[in-house]
């Protein structure tokens, strides 16, 4: 797996973060979608995870692996990135995530 680093000033980051929020995506997923388009496995997995979480009864405890069940077949890098994105989303918006779950 390769790593790409992009340095932005605060104003540039704010523009990207606002656009990502508008599409209900983490910044990483938004940038990946811009670069890779519809071919990005991570963005599809993230959107599917959100759909599945929203379908859970309130208070349900889950892991991403149990959330996907037999569909947990994506590449290892996608799984790791998805886990990190969910963790970061929860860390940034803990009350919002608790209200959904």
Residue pairs with C-beta under 8 A, 6 or more apart in sequence:
1 77
6 31
8 16
13 27
16 27
16 30
16 31
17 27
19 30
20 26
20 27
20 29
20 30
20 31
23 30
23 33
24 50
25 33
25 43
25 46
26 46
26 85
26 88
26 89
28 81
28 85
29 42
29 43
29 46
29 85
32 40
32 42
32 43
33 40
33 43
36 43
41 74
41 75
41 78
42 78
42 81
42 82
42 85
45 74
45 78
45 82
46 82
46 85
48 68
48 71
49 64
49 67
49 68
49 82
49 86
52 67
52 68
53 62
53 67
53 100
53 101
54 100
56 62
56 67
56 101
58 101
59 101
60 101
64 72
64 79
64 82
64 83
64 86
65 72
72 79
74 82
89 97
90 97
